[in-house]
Amino acid sequence: MVRLLALYEKPGDQSAFDLHYRDVHIPLVKALPGLRRYTISRNAVAPGGGEAFYLVAELDWDDMDALGAALTSPEGRATTADLALLAPDGGVRSMIFEVETL
């Protein structure tokens, strides 16, 4: 399994961000081909101090090929384009990694 992790910094207008995320971004993400699991986490705490991320999204696919196909699909391009509206100041970091269950 592979996971795309999206880490959102605290937005300037939290209400507008939450509304856009719920009404626009979630439906786009859920339409991504081959998506196996999609979770979000809120109310994070940074144990070492500092600013915690506002929202963390975890998206899982079977393998890297499935993820690549999803990101290059029309749905993937629409979801990526929406990030510019959702986090216009670049307030999102992302990474992709393989998941190993122990």
C-alpha positions in Angstrom: 0.0 0.0 0.0 1.1 3.6 -0.6 0.0 6.7 1.2 -0.2 10.3 0.2 -0.1 12.5 3.3 -1.2 16.1 3.1 -0.4 18.4 6.0 -2.3 21.7 6.1 -1.0 24.7 8.0 -3.5 26.8 9.9 -5.4 28.9 7.4 -6.0 32.6 7.8 -9.7 32.2 7.5 -10.5 28.8 9.1 -14.3 29.0 8.4 -13.7 29.6 4.7 -11.1 26.8 4.6 -13.4 24.3 6.4 -16.3 25.2 4.1 -14.2 24.8 0.9 -12.6 21.6 2.2 -15.9 20.0 3.1 -18.0 21.1 0.1 -15.4 21.1 -2.7 -12.2 19.3 -1.9 -13.6 16.2 -0.2 -15.9 15.3 -3.1 -12.9 15.8 -5.5 -10.6 13.5 -3.5 -13.3 10.9 -3.1 -13.6 10.7 -6.9 -9.9 9.8 -7.4 -9.7 6.4 -9.2 -8.5 3.5 -7.1 -8.6 5.4 -3.7 -8.8 2.7 -1.0 -9.0 4.8 2.2 -9.3 8.5 2.9 -9.1 9.9 6.5 -8.6 13.4 8.0 -7.4 14.3 11.4 -8.0 17.5 13.2 -7.1 19.1 16.6 -3.4 17.9 16.4 -1.0 18.6 19.2 2.7 19.2 18.6 4.2 17.3 21.6 7.6 19.2 21.3 5.9 22.6 21.1 5.3 24.9 18.2 2.4 25.1 15.8 0.6 21.8 15.0 -0.9 21.3 11.6 -4.5 22.4 11.2 -5.6 19.3 9.3 -3.9 16.1 8.1 -5.3 14.0 5.3 -4.2 10.4 4.6 -5.1 8.9 1.2 -4.2 5.2 0.4 -3.8 3.3 -2.8 -2.8 -0.3 -3.5 0.5 0.6 -5.0 2.6 3.4 -6.6 1.1 2.6 -10.1 -2.4 3.1 -8.8 -1.5 6.4 -7.1 0.3 7.6 -10.2 -2.7 6.8 -12.4 -5.0 8.6 -9.9 -2.9 11.7 -9.8 -2.6 12.0 -13.6 -6.3 11.3 -14.2 -8.8 14.1 -14.9 -10.0 13.8 -11.3 -6.4 14.0 -10.0 -5.7 17.1 -12.1 -8.9 18.7 -10.8 -8.0 17.8 -7.2 -4.5 19.2 -7.6 -5.8 22.4 -9.2 -8.2 22.9 -6.3 -5.3 23.0 -3.8 -4.4 26.4 -5.3 -7.8 27.7 -4.2 -7.9 25.8 -0.9 -4.4 26.8 0.2 -3.5 29.8 -1.9 -0.4 30.7 0.1 1.1 27.2 -0.3 0.0 26.2 3.2 0.0 22.5 2.4 2.9 20.1 2.5 2.6 16.6 1.1 4.6 13.4 0.9 4.2 9.9 -0.5 5.5 6.7 1.1 5.0 3.0 1.2 3.1 1.6 4.2 4.2 -1.4 6.0 1.9 -3.1 8.5 3.7 -4.6 11.5 
